[in-house]
């Protein structure tokens, strides 16, 4: 016969094995605690598990027409934490441009209305990091018109000399839906970047997994003073060696702190959205930043 102590030990072992055996449900948010990574500490994270607006101590909003002559008007109404995810919606709705000027040559001013709304949130001025492992679990909408991104910008300098890291972008390259991993820095010409871009057609992922677009995936950046490595589900997409990323003045924008942006653009490289009442959705399950001990 087993005594009580023996039974307790056996129960604990079996229960532990059952927990270990559980597989991640790629169709649902992960409510588990952030994993421990040997040699790293968790510097900051947002799990988006509290319903409501994103944490205002970590995130601020971009507003209006912002960049790339995209179609959307950015507003905070389109970013909400619901059922364990940050849900950003691209909606077809008409918004009056309060800065409208019919005679202006500036695209931000000569549009009387926006036909779409969406959201872009960022940690600028609130949270910033120099080096580390960044892990972001998200599910992206690959509908025509969708242009979601996970990216960072350096805190000092004007673009692109401040440095840009696109941990994830999705849009259409020559009309083909494509996943991109990019690093950009400055040149001798203002507002002209030098890019190290790696692309993977979405079709490559769907061939291996027909349900790919229905699932959450993990984008990762490993950033040190030597290099930036960008991964998708542990598959290395882009390695950029940092002794090559020099601006025209020989400064290196990736040896300074960066802040994080999460946004869903509409149109532009994403293409013209189809006439539909359904919103384009972008779900971010969590953001975790680890740094070496």
Secondary structure, 3 states (H helix, E strand, C coil): CCCHHHHHHHHHHHHHHHHHHCCCCCCCCCCCCCCCCCCEEEEEEECCCCCECCCCCCCEECCECCCCCCCEEECHHHEEEECCEEEEEEEEEEEECCCCCCCCCCCCCCCCEEEEEECEEECCCCCCECCEEEEEEEEECCCCCEEEEEEEEECCCCCCCCCEEEEEEEEEECCEEEEEEEEEEECCCCCCEEEEEEEEEHHHHHHHCCCHHHCCEEEEEEECCCEEEEEECCEEEEEEEHHHCECCCCCECCCCCEEEEEEEEECHHHCCCCCCCCCEEEEEEEEEEEEEC
